[in-house]
Amino acid sequence: MTVENTGPLKGLRVVEMGQLIAGPFCGQLLGDMGADVIKIEPPGKGDPMRDWGRGDYPLWWEIVARNKRTVSANLRVPEGQALARKLIATADILIENFRPGTLEGWGLSPEVLHAENPGLIIVRVSGYGQTGPYADRAGFGGIGEAMGGWRHIVGDPDRAPSRMGISIGDALAATYGCLGALAALRHRDATGQGQVVDSSLYEAVLQVMESLVPDYKVMGYIRERSGSVLPGIAPSNVYHCKDGDYLIAANQDTVFGRLCKAMGQPELAQHPDYVNHVNRGRNMKALDALIEAWTKTLTVDEVEAKMIEAGVPAGKIYRAPEMLADPHFAARESIVTLDHPRWGELPMQNVMPKLSKTPGVVRAIASQAVGQDNGAVWGELGISESELKAFAEQGVV
């Protein structure tokens, strides 16, 4: 697969030393935008993400490792650490998501790396950050979601806190790590100085928690699980139809009026219980029951046609089959299909956001073998074939 690199980060070199989700997703974001991402994996099995996925086959790797070259190096031995330092000395950005102190234990502290490469930007993703009393604790995405406030408010009020269904804590920490790296590049362009980007799982989650903290401090209000509704904001819910569920969000006064007309009940918009935002929020359950009594008489497609005609924000609840069949997805190329040696045509989400002049693109499929690019990458750094062979025999690569 050969595709021209048109991304805005073309020319930047990123070394990724993370594993599992947060570090690799940060690398994916940078690679999608054109950076030359070189992933260092431990010899042998490599990143556990190679084996992660749902169903019969581990396909997650195919997304998170796209647009990357992969090399192997045993970072627990001096020879592997020396190889890593040699590569990092040529990099613009380093990504790692090990427990704080791990890099330092390998002789790869920011101080050591900056002495050799002063402009290096080091993205460090961890559960609790690089400082503070919890810094040394092990922390996965779910723990960050719990501490950051997410888990407590997800799910139905009569059930235990729920998981969202994806690794949102890892994804947020990776995204903020990427944002921090790009901001740090701006500073480096002006000063020549690199720096450390400290992105913690729990603080990444905290960033998207809206007014949860001041709500409590000012009013004593603690947000709780509310299921599929937005407390005090109505109508905004999932409603049963004859053949499935449909999401309607008509919680603004004029939009609610349009919904009422589409339902053939324009008088509802002037009913004292529903005439304004506050009253609709107070009478949410009764209003939802009225709307669902109407949607149950129609199919999903029939309801959607009425909502489109009325200009009411609404939509079907998609799964993968609906995404692959939808004309809007196709028109915007939201899903890209890759030619894959094992899977044939392999669809996955395309690069996002879309840039008008320097769009990112999926240029290469994920590495299919640990150390697949050892010869090319280590060779670029002056490591001979005979040295690589000896390193392989010693378990260094």
C-alpha positions as CSV (number, residue, x, y, z in Angstrom):
1,M,0.0,0.0,0.0
2,T,1.6,3.2,-1.2
3,V,-0.2,6.5,-0.6
4,E,1.2,10.0,-0.8
5,N,1.8,11.7,2.6
6,T,-0.1,14.9,2.4
7,G,-0.4,15.4,6.2
8,P,0.6,18.7,8.0
9,L,3.1,16.8,10.2
10,K,5.1,15.4,7.3
11,G,8.8,15.6,8.2
12,L,8.3,15.2,11.9
13,R,9.7,12.1,13.5
14,V,7.9,10.5,16.5
15,V,9.2,7.6,18.6
16,E,6.5,5.7,20.4
17,M,7.5,3.6,23.4
18,G,4.1,3.1,24.8
19,Q,1.9,0.0,24.7
20,L,-1.7,-1.0,25.0
21,I,-4.0,1.9,24.3
22,A,-3.1,5.5,25.4
23,G,0.4,5.8,24.1
24,P,-0.3,4.0,20.8
25,F,-3.5,6.0,20.2
26,C,-1.5,9.2,20.7
27,G,1.0,7.9,18.1
28,Q,-1.9,7.0,15.8
29,L,-3.2,10.5,15.9
30,L,0.2,12.0,15.0
31,G,0.9,9.4,12.3
32,D,-2.5,10.0,10.8
33,M,-1.5,13.7,10.3
34,G,1.7,12.7,8.5
35,A,4.4,12.2,11.2
36,D,6.9,9.4,10.7
37,V,6.0,7.3,13.7
38,I,8.5,4.6,14.7
39,K,7.2,2.3,17.4
40,I,9.6,0.4,19.7
41,E,8.3,-2.9,20.8
42,P,9.8,-5.6,23.1
43,P,11.3,-8.5,21.1
44,G,9.1,-11.6,20.8
45,K,5.4,-10.9,21.3
46,G,5.6,-7.1,20.9
47,D,2.8,-4.8,22.1
48,P,-0.1,-6.7,23.7
49,M,-2.4,-4.7,21.4
50,R,-1.4,-7.2,18.7
51,D,-3.6,-9.7,20.5
52,W,-6.5,-7.5,21.6
53,G,-9.9,-7.3,20.0
54,R,-13.4,-8.6,20.0
55,G,-14.7,-11.7,18.2
56,D,-12.5,-14.3,16.7
57,Y,-9.6,-12.1,15.5
58,P,-7.5,-9.2,17.1
59,L,-8.3,-6.3,14.7
60,W,-7.8,-3.4,17.0
61,W,-4.1,-3.4,16.2
62,E,-4.8,-2.8,12.6
63,I,-6.2,0.7,13.5
64,V,-3.9,1.8,16.3
65,A,-0.7,0.7,14.5
66,R,-1.5,2.1,11.1
67,N,0.9,4.7,9.6
68,K,3.7,3.4,11.8
69,R,7.0,1.7,11.3
70,T,7.9,-0.8,14.0
71,V,11.3,-1.9,15.5
72,S,12.1,-4.1,18.4
73,A,14.5,-3.4,21.3
74,N,14.7,-4.8,24.8
75,L,14.7,-1.7,26.9
76,R,15.5,-3.7,30.0
77,V,19.1,-4.2,28.9
78,P,21.9,-1.6,28.3
79,E,22.2,-2.5,24.6
80,G,18.5,-2.0,24.0
81,Q,18.6,1.3,25.9
82,A,21.5,2.5,23.9
83,L,19.6,1.7,20.6
84,A,16.6,3.6,21.9
85,R,18.7,6.7,22.9
86,K,20.3,6.7,19.4
87,L,16.8,6.7,17.8
88,I,15.3,9.3,20.2
89,A,18.2,11.6,19.5
90,T,16.8,11.9,15.9
91,A,13.2,12.5,17.0
92,D,11.0,15.5,17.4
93,I,8.5,13.8,19.8
94,L,8.8,10.8,22.1
95,I,5.6,9.1,23.5
96,E,5.6,6.8,26.5
97,N,2.9,5.6,28.8
98,F,4.8,3.5,31.3
99,R,4.4,3.9,35.0
100,P,6.3,7.1,36.2
101,G,9.9,6.3,37.0
102,T,10.2,3.6,34.3
103,L,12.1,5.7,31.8
104,E,14.4,6.9,34.6
105,G,15.1,3.3,35.6
106,W,16.2,2.6,32.0
107,G,18.6,5.5,31.9
108,L,16.1,7.4,29.6
109,S,15.1,10.2,31.8
110,P,14.0,13.6,30.3
111,E,17.3,15.1,31.6
112,V,19.4,12.4,29.8
113,L,17.3,12.7,26.6
114,H,17.3,16.5,26.5
115,A,21.1,16.6,27.0
116,E,21.4,14.7,23.7
117,N,18.3,16.3,21.9
118,P,17.4,19.7,23.5
119,G,14.4,20.2,21.2
120,L,12.8,16.8,22.1
121,I,9.1,16.9,23.2
122,I,8.4,14.0,25.6
123,V,4.7,13.0,25.9
124,R,4.3,11.1,29.2
125,V,0.8,9.5,29.6
126,S,0.1,7.9,33.0
127,G,-2.7,7.1,35.3
128,Y,-2.1,9.9,37.9
129,G,0.5,12.1,36.3
130,Q,4.3,12.4,36.9
131,T,3.9,14.1,40.3
132,G,1.7,13.9,43.4
133,P,1.2,11.2,46.1
134,Y,-0.5,8.8,43.6
135,A,2.1,9.1,40.8
136,D,3.7,5.7,41.5
137,R,0.4,3.8,41.4
138,A,-0.6,1.6,38.5
139,G,-3.4,3.1,36.6
140,F,-5.5,1.9,33.6
141,G,-8.1,3.9,31.7
142,G,-11.0,2.6,33.8
143,I,-9.4,3.8,37.0
144,G,-8.9,7.2,35.5
145,E,-12.5,7.3,34.4
146,A,-13.6,6.5,38.0
147,M,-11.3,9.1,39.6
148,G,-12.1,11.7,37.0
149,G,-15.8,11.5,37.7
150,W,-17.0,9.7,34.6
151,R,-18.0,6.3,35.9
152,H,-20.2,7.6,38.7
153,I,-22.5,9.3,36.2
154,V,-22.7,6.7,33.5
155,G,-25.6,4.2,33.5
156,D,-29.0,3.9,35.0
157,P,-29.7,5.3,38.4
158,D,-30.8,1.9,39.9
159,R,-27.7,0.1,38.7
160,A,-24.0,0.2,39.5
161,P,-21.8,2.6,37.5
162,S,-21.4,1.4,33.9
163,R,-18.5,1.4,31.5
164,M,-19.1,3.4,28.3
165,G,-18.2,0.5,26.0
166,I,-15.0,1.9,24.7
167,S,-11.7,2.9,26.4
168,I,-12.6,6.5,26.7
169,G,-10.2,7.4,29.5
170,D,-7.2,6.1,27.4
171,A,-8.5,7.9,24.3
172,L,-8.9,11.2,26.1
173,A,-5.5,11.1,27.7
174,A,-3.9,10.2,24.4
175,T,-5.8,13.1,22.6
176,Y,-4.7,15.6,25.3
177,G,-1.2,14.3,25.0
178,C,-1.3,14.9,21.3
179,L,-2.7,18.4,21.8
180,G,0.1,19.1,24.3
181,A,2.7,17.9,21.9
182,L,1.5,20.2,19.1
183,A,1.4,23.1,21.5
184,A,4.9,22.3,22.6
185,L,6.0,22.2,19.0
186,R,4.9,25.8,18.7
187,H,7.1,26.7,21.6
188,R,10.0,24.8,20.3
189,D,9.7,26.5,16.9
190,A,10.0,29.8,18.7
191,T,12.8,28.9,21.2
192,G,14.4,25.6,20.1
193,Q,13.5,24.2,23.5
194,G,11.8,20.9,24.1
195,Q,9.7,20.0,27.1
196,V,7.7,17.3,28.9
197,V,3.9,17.0,28.2
198,D,2.4,15.4,31.3
199,S,-1.0,13.9,30.4
200,S,-2.8,11.9,33.2
201,L,-5.8,9.6,32.6
202,Y,-7.8,11.0,35.5
203,E,-7.2,14.7,34.5
204,A,-8.0,14.0,30.9
205,V,-11.4,12.7,32.0
206,L,-11.8,15.6,34.4
207,Q,-11.4,18.0,31.5
208,V,-14.7,16.9,29.9
209,M,-16.8,16.8,33.1
210,E,-18.4,20.2,32.3
211,S,-19.5,22.0,35.5
212,L,-19.5,18.9,37.8
213,V,-17.1,20.3,40.4
214,P,-18.5,23.9,40.7
215,D,-22.0,22.5,40.7
216,Y,-21.1,20.8,44.0
217,K,-19.1,23.7,45.4
218,V,-21.7,26.4,44.7
219,M,-25.0,24.5,45.0
220,G,-24.1,21.2,46.8
221,Y,-25.4,19.4,43.7
222,I,-23.8,16.1,43.0
223,R,-24.4,14.7,39.5
224,E,-25.8,11.2,39.5
225,R,-26.6,8.5,36.8
226,S,-29.5,9.4,34.7
227,G,-29.7,6.7,32.1
228,S,-30.5,7.9,28.6
229,V,-31.9,11.3,29.5
230,L,-30.3,14.7,30.2
231,P,-31.7,15.8,33.6
232,G,-33.8,18.9,33.3
233,I,-33.5,19.0,29.5
234,A,-36.4,17.7,27.6
235,P,-37.3,16.2,25.2
236,S,-33.9,14.6,24.6
237,N,-34.2,10.8,24.8
238,V,-34.3,7.5,22.9
239,Y,-37.8,6.6,21.9
240,H,-39.2,3.2,20.9
241,C,-40.7,2.9,17.4
242,K,-42.4,-0.1,15.7
243,D,-39.1,-1.6,14.5
244,G,-36.4,-0.1,16.7
245,D,-35.2,2.9,18.7
246,Y,-34.8,6.6,17.6
247,L,-33.1,9.5,19.2
248,I,-34.9,12.9,19.3
249,A,-33.3,16.1,20.8
250,A,-36.0,18.8,20.6
251,N,-35.2,20.6,23.9
252,Q,-35.1,24.2,22.6
253,D,-38.4,26.1,22.6
254,T,-38.8,26.7,18.8
255,V,-37.6,23.2,18.0
256,F,-40.0,21.7,20.4
257,G,-42.8,23.5,18.7
258,R,-41.7,22.0,15.4
259,L,-41.7,18.5,16.9
260,C,-45.3,19.1,18.2
261,K,-46.5,20.0,14.8
262,A,-44.8,17.0,13.2
263,M,-46.6,14.8,15.8
264,G,-49.9,16.4,14.8
265,Q,-50.2,17.9,18.3
266,P,-49.2,21.6,18.0
267,E,-51.2,22.4,21.1
268,L,-48.5,20.6,23.2
269,A,-46.1,23.5,22.6
270,Q,-48.4,25.8,24.5
271,H,-49.4,23.4,27.3
272,P,-48.4,24.9,30.7
273,D,-46.4,21.8,31.6
274,Y,-44.3,22.1,28.4
275,V,-44.4,25.7,27.3
276,N,-40.7,26.4,28.2
277,H,-37.4,24.8,29.0
278,V,-37.8,24.8,32.8
279,N,-41.3,23.3,32.7
280,R,-40.4,20.6,30.2
281,G,-37.5,19.6,32.4
282,R,-39.8,19.3,35.4
283,N,-42.3,17.2,33.5
284,M,-39.8,15.2,31.5
285,K,-41.3,11.7,32.3
286,A,-44.8,12.7,31.2
287,L,-43.5,14.4,28.1
288,D,-41.3,11.4,27.1
289,A,-44.4,9.2,27.5
290,L,-46.4,11.4,25.2
291,I,-43.7,11.4,22.5
292,E,-43.1,7.6,22.8
293,A,-46.8,7.0,22.5
294,W,-46.5,8.7,19.1
295,T,-43.3,7.1,17.9
296,K,-44.6,3.6,18.7
297,T,-47.2,4.0,16.0
298,L,-44.5,4.5,13.3
299,T,-41.3,2.9,12.0
300,V,-37.9,4.4,12.6
301,D,-37.8,5.5,8.9
302,E,-41.2,7.1,9.2
303,V,-40.2,9.1,12.3
304,E,-37.0,10.1,10.7
305,A,-38.7,11.4,7.6
306,K,-41.0,13.6,9.7
307,M,-38.1,14.9,11.8
308,I,-36.0,15.8,8.7
309,E,-39.0,17.6,7.2
310,A,-39.7,19.5,10.4
311,G,-36.0,20.4,11.0
312,V,-35.8,18.6,14.4
313,P,-32.4,17.3,15.5
314,A,-32.8,13.5,15.5
315,G,-31.1,10.4,14.4
316,K,-30.9,6.7,14.2
317,I,-28.7,4.8,16.6
318,Y,-26.0,3.3,14.4
319,R,-24.0,0.1,14.7
320,A,-21.2,-1.0,12.3
321,P,-23.7,-2.3,9.6
322,E,-25.5,1.0,9.4
323,M,-22.3,2.9,9.2
324,L,-21.0,0.9,6.3
325,A,-24.3,1.3,4.4
326,D,-24.9,5.0,5.1
327,P,-24.6,7.4,2.1
328,H,-23.3,10.2,4.3
329,F,-20.5,8.1,5.7
330,A,-19.6,7.2,2.1
331,A,-19.8,10.8,0.7
332,R,-17.5,12.1,3.4
333,E,-15.2,9.0,3.3
334,S,-15.7,8.6,7.0
335,I,-14.6,5.0,6.6
336,V,-11.6,4.0,4.6
337,T,-11.1,0.6,3.2
338,L,-7.5,-0.8,3.0
339,D,-6.1,-3.6,1.0
340,H,-4.8,-6.1,3.5
341,P,-2.7,-9.2,2.9
342,R,-4.6,-11.2,5.5
343,W,-8.1,-9.7,5.7
344,G,-8.6,-8.6,2.1
345,E,-10.7,-5.4,2.2
346,L,-10.4,-4.0,5.7
347,P,-12.6,-1.0,6.6
348,M,-11.9,1.3,9.5
349,Q,-12.5,4.9,10.6
350,N,-10.7,7.4,8.4
351,V,-8.4,10.3,9.6
352,M,-10.2,13.0,11.4
353,P,-10.5,16.1,11.6
354,K,-10.4,16.8,7.8
355,L,-8.0,19.5,6.7
356,S,-8.7,21.4,3.5
357,K,-5.1,21.9,2.3
358,T,-3.0,19.3,4.1
359,P,-5.3,16.4,4.8
360,G,-4.1,13.4,6.9
361,V,-4.4,10.0,5.2
362,V,-4.0,6.4,6.0
363,R,-0.7,5.7,4.2
364,A,0.2,2.2,5.5
365,I,-1.4,-0.8,7.1
366,A,-0.3,-1.8,10.6
367,S,3.0,-3.8,11.0
368,Q,2.4,-7.5,10.6
369,A,5.5,-8.7,12.5
370,V,7.4,-7.5,15.6
371,G,10.5,-5.7,14.4
372,Q,9.3,-5.6,10.8
373,D,11.3,-2.4,10.1
374,N,14.4,-3.3,12.1
375,G,16.7,-3.4,9.1
376,A,15.5,-0.1,7.6
377,V,15.3,2.0,10.8
378,W,18.3,0.7,12.7
379,G,20.2,0.7,9.4
380,E,19.4,4.4,9.0
381,L,21.2,4.9,12.3
382,G,24.4,3.1,11.1
383,I,23.7,-0.3,12.7
384,S,25.1,-3.0,10.4
385,E,23.4,-6.2,9.4
386,S,26.0,-8.2,11.3
387,E,25.4,-6.1,14.4
388,L,21.6,-6.6,14.1
389,K,22.1,-10.3,13.7
390,A,24.2,-10.4,16.9
391,F,21.6,-8.3,18.7
392,A,18.9,-10.7,17.6
393,E,20.8,-13.6,18.8
394,Q,21.3,-11.9,22.2
395,G,17.6,-10.9,22.5
396,V,18.4,-7.2,22.3
397,V,16.1,-6.8,19.2
